[in-house]
């Protein structure tokens, strides 16, 4: 019988709490069509509510069509499932700290909104002239490039170029080991479809990029988190998690960690790979921030040789979020099956986007753009850090590379409450618990320094903390 725990919220009656608990389990598919609900007596006893409370909740749910009564047998989940609701799976978080809330607010924000909590560069920081020049070049391509499907593996010249770029980080990958995807997110989605089944355990960092949580939730994975330190995951707790949960997969950033900006140390990387080998753990290394680093950081894929580690990446952070082009670099014997899976889910690749990225990467302007961008981000990092410290907000790591500052608020100040108040002033923040599976980052915020140039952000922050 499915185990149930009571959903409790201050505004719900006991009957409504019982109903919410069952709805959540149906939405999460832990109560599948036809599954028998606990008996009224057993549910009332385990939840410490009266039998009349459970009777009323069951009757209301039956009236809604969520469950069905079978006289003499009990209550059962209805035969058809409601559409999947990611917000209903997992902890019922306030929308201010829900990963999907942050993404939606950032993506839908109007021109008058400030977005220090979003995860991308301002449009003005992207290589606009290069993009327009590349678009003109691609517009002159032949009819096939403009109108036909791409090959399943993706544009060969771009895969050749990616193989050379990966070699600069010590990763030996032939073009035949690289498959283009529509984005980094699609790359992770394909790998989850390929590697895990519903109910499998996946390890993530705590904190980690919040969309990892949402994506794994969509795959019905059991997600377990390991605390992250300035040099990588806490290795002792990582080993403990492996022994207790026997996960199939670990998803992480190693070069520049999101949201903390930390960089994996060589010692931690070697210990991590040793543990992974002992436990037959597959690691997905998201290297999307590779080109932001000032000095080369250790890559798990380089140490491992693409044996147990899969690397993914994309160009949405450095070239254009509108040009959807990512990649997977994987063991040779995976590529054919991954290609079949890509065909099944997206058919052909986005050839126009690949042609555009190739044009931008090979004309020499990309390296110049990144040199200027790293310098600009470094200045923004220093300026943002100074402004935050002046109002009592402390960076976890001083002057990291990349976009993000992971910052602690003063004692007693809750980041979710600050975010709610800031939103009323059209400032979108990213509260720490959206990144934390264990919900232990309630006094942290992630700041995108490229989006922090406006003085209003700091005035709104200071006022929100004061209230």
N, C-alpha and C positions, 0 to 999 in steps of 0.2 A: 504494500500500500504506500502511496506517495506521502512523504513526510511534509507537513505543513507547519509554518510558523506564522504567527499573527502579525499582520501589517498594522502598525499603530501610528496615527497622526493625531495631533491635538484637536483638530476640528472634526474628527469622525466619531460617530457613536460606535458602540460595540458591534451592533449589527452591521454597520457600514464597514467597520474594520474587518470583520469576518468575510464580507463580500469582496473587499479589496484584496484580501489575501488570496482568495480563490481565483479572482480575475487575473491577478498577477501570475499565478502558477499556470493558468490556461494560456496566457499570452506568452509565457516563457517556454511553453510546450512541455513542462514537467508534468502537467495533467493533460494527457493526450486524449483524442476523441475516444469515448467509450470507457475511459478509466473510471473506476469506482471511487467516489469520495469517501472520506472517513465517515463512520456512522455518527449520528447526532450525539449519542452518548460519549463515544470515544473523542470526538472533536471537542465537545464541551469540557471534558476532563483534561485533555492535553493543553487546551488554550485557557483554561481557568475562567470560562464564561458559563452562563446558564444554558440549559438545554433549550429553553424558549428562545434565547438569542440566536442559537444555531438554526432552530426551526425556521424562524422568521427570515434569516439570511438565505437559507436554502430555498425557501418559497419565493423570495424576491428574485433570486438568480434564475429559478425555474421559469418565472413569469417573463424574464428578459430573454429566455432561450439559451442562456449560457450553460445551464445544466438541465438534466431531465430526470424526472422521478419514475422509478419502476416499482409499483406497489408490491410490497413484500420483499423487495430486494435492496432498495436504497436509492441513492442519488448518483448519477453518472455525468461525466463531462459530455457536452453535446457532441453530436456526430460531425459537425463541421467547425473548423477553426476560424476564429476572427483573424483578419489580416495581422501580420507580424507588427508589433509596436516595440521598437527598440527601447523607447523610454520606459516601458513597463517591465523590462527584463533587468534583473540585478537590483541594486539598492535604489530605493525611491528617493532620489536626490531632489533638493530644491532646484528649480530651473536655473538659478544663478550659478550653480556649481555643476550643472549637467554638461558633459562634453558636447552633446548635440546642441544644447542651448548656446554655448560659446560660438560654435561654428556657425550656427544660423544667424545669430546677432551680428557676427563679423561679416558674413557674406551678404546679408540683407541691409546692412547699415547704409544710410543715405550719405550724401556728400557733406552734410553738416555734422556727422558723427566723427568722433575721434576713436581710433582703434588700437590703443597700446597693447591690447590683449590678443590681437590676431597673430597669425603665424607667417605672414608674407611681407615682402617689401612694398613700399608705396609704388604705384605705377610709374611715377616720375623717376624712380631710381633704376628702372629697368632700361635696357639698351634700346630706346625707342628708335633712334636713327638706324641702328643695325637691323631691327625687326622690319622696319619699312623697306630697307634695301633688300633684305632676304625675301620679303613677300613679293617684291618686283621680280627678283630672280626666279622664284618658284613659279610665278605667273607665266613665265616664258617657257616653262618645261613642256615636254611633249604631252599628247592627249592621255596616254596611259598614266603618267605620274599625276595628272590633274583629276582623273575621273575613275581610275580602276582601284580595286582592292589591293592592299599591300600583301606581300607574302606572309605566311604565318609566323616565321621567325622575325621578320622585319627587314627593313632596308639594309642590304649587305654593306654598303660603304659606311653607314653609321655604326653598324656592329663592329666593323674593322677599326674605326676610330675609337670606339668605346674600349675595345681590347687594348689599344695602345695607351689610352688614358689610365686604365686600371693597372697596367704594367708600371706606370710611374709610382703607384702606391704598393708595388711589390706583389700584385695579384696576377698570377698567370692564368689567363682565360683566353681561349681561342674564340674567334667570332662564332664558331658553332656552339659554344657554351653560353652564348648571350641571346636572349629573346627580348624583343621590344614589347612594351606594354603601353596602354593608354596613359598610365600615371604610376607613381609609386604606390598609391593606394590600391590600384588594380593589381599591381605586382604582389602585394601582401594578400589580397583577396584570392588570387589564383593559387598562391602557395598554401593558404589555409585550406582551400578546396582539395588540394593535392595531398596534403600531409596529415590532416586531422579529421576526425569524425566527431559528431556531436557528443559531448560528455568528456572528450579528451582534455587533459590538463595542459595549459600553456603558461609559461613563466613570462612575466614582464617586470620591468624595473618599477620602483616606487620612489619618486614619481616617474612617469613616462608620458610620452605623447598621448594625449587623451583619446585620439581617434583609434589607437590600438584597442582600447577598452571597447569602444562602440563596435568596431569591426569583429572582434572576437566574440562579442555578445551575439552578433548576427549569425555567427557560425556555431552558436550553442556550446562554445567551449567553456570549460571550467578555468577561470583565470586566477592565478596565484602570483602575488607580487613579492619581490625581494628588495629591501632597502638599498638605495643607490648612494654611493659615497663620492667624494671628489676624484677618486681614482678608478671608479667602476662599481659594479655590484658588490655588496658585502659578501665576500667569498664563503665565510663560515655559514652564514644564513642561506646562501645559494646551495651549498652542499646539503644543508639540512632540508631544504625544500625538495631537492632531487630525491633524497632518501624517503621523505614522507609522501610525496605526491606523484613521483615517477612521471614527470611531464614528457610530452612528445616534442615540444617546441619551446624555444626561447626567442623573443623578439626584442631587439635593442638597437640603439644608436651607439657607435663606439667613437667615431672621429670627433664629433661635437654633439653632445647629448642634449636632447630636447626633453624637458624644459630647462635643465640645470646649467648647460654650457660646459659641463665637466668633460674631461678627456680620459679615456681608458688608458691605464698605465700598462707597460709591457709585462710587468710581474703579474698583475691581475689577469691580463689577457692569457698568459701561459697557464695559470692555474685554472682559469675558466675553461679553456679548451681541454685540459687534462680531465676535469670533472665531466665535461660533455662527452668525451670519448668513453669514459668508464660507464656512463649512464645511457649511452646510445641516444644522446640528445641532439636534435637538429637545431641550429642557430640561424635565424634570419637577421642579417646585419643591414639595417637601413642606413645607407651612406648618402642621404640626400643633401647633407650640409658639407660634403667633402670640399667643395671649392671655396668655402669660407675660411678654412683653417690657415693660420699664418705659418705654421711648421707642420710637417707630416706627422700624423698621429698613428699609433699602431692600428692595424686592421686585422680583425679576426680571420677574415678570408685570406689574407696574405700568409699568416702563420699556419693556417689549416690547409691551404691549397685547394679550396673549393671542394673539400671532401665531405665535411660535416657542416660547413658554413655556406649559406647562400647569401649573396649580396644583391641588394636592390638599390635603385636610385632613380632620380628624374631631374628635370630642368625647370620645374615650376618655380623654384625659389630664386633662380639666378637669371633666367631668360624671360619667361612669361608664364603666368598661371593659366593663360588662355590657350597656350600651345601644349596640349596634353601628350606628353611623351616620356615614358619611363623605361626601365629595363630590369631584367632578372639575369644574374650570372649564377649558374648552377652546375652541379656535377653532370658530366657528359651523359650518363645513363638516365638522367631525368628529363632531358630536353625533349625527346620525342613525345613522352606522355604529357609533359607540360604544354607542348604545342597542340596536341589533340584537345586538351582542356581549354586552351585559348580559342580554338576554332569553335568548340561547343558553346562557349559563353559569349564570344564577341565576333566570331567568324574571322574576317580579314583584319589586318592592322590599319591604323590611321596613317596612311602613306603621306598625306600632305604635311602633317605635323612632323613626321620623321624627316622629310625633305627640308623643311624649314629649319629644324634643329641642326641638321647636317650643314646646311649653308652657313648658319651662324657660327658653328664651331670651327669650320675649316678655313674661314677667310682671315683669321688672325685677330679679329677685333674682340673676340670673346676673352682672350687672356688680358688684353688691355682693359676691357670692361671690369673684369674681376679684380685686377690690381687696384683700380680706382675705387671699386666697391668696398674692398677690404679696408682701404684707408678711410673711406667715409664712415664705415661701420665702427672702426676703432675710435674715431672722434666722437661719434654719437654715443658709443658705449661709455666713454669718459664723462661726457656731458650729462647723460642720463643718470649715471651712478652718482655724480656729485649732487644733482638736483634731488634725487631720492634720499640720499643720506641727510640732506638738509632738513627734510621733513620727518626724519626718524625711521626711514625704510632702509634696511641693510641688505646689500647683495650677499648671497651665499658664497659666491666665488668672485673675487675682484678682477675686473677686466677680462672676462672670457672672450674667446673668439666667437664669431657668428652674430646671430640676431638677438639672443635672449639673455636677460638677467633674471635669475631666480632669486627672489627677495623675501626676507622676513619682515613682517609688520611688527610694531611694538607689542609687547605683552598685553594680552587681553583684547586685542583688536581682531575681529573675525573677518577674513578676506571675503567671504560670501556676502556678508552684510555691507562691506565697503563697496563691492561690485553692484549690489542692488541700488545703493544710493547713487553711485556714479552713473549708472545707466539712466537714471532720471535726468541727468545733465548731459546725456548723449555721449558718454564715455564708456566704451566697451572694455572691460577688464577680464583677465583670465585667473580666477581664484584657484588656489593650490589644490583643493580637494578634487577638482575636475581631473587632475593628473595623478591622484593618489588613490589606488584601490583600497588601501587600508584606512582611508579618510583621516590621515595623520598630518595633513598639510594645511590645516584650516587657517593658519596665520601667514601663509605664503601667497604671493602673486607672481605670475610670469609677465615680464615686460619685454615687448619688442622694441628695441632701442631705435630702430629706423622709423617707428611710428610715434616717437615721443618728442618731436620737435616743438609741439605747441605748448606754450606755457600754461594754457587752461587745464591741461591734464593734471599738473601738479597742484594747482589751486583746488580742483575738484577732489583730488585725492586727500589733500590736507583737510578740507572741509568734511569729507565723508568720514575720515578717521576721527575727527573731533566730535562728530555727532554720535 
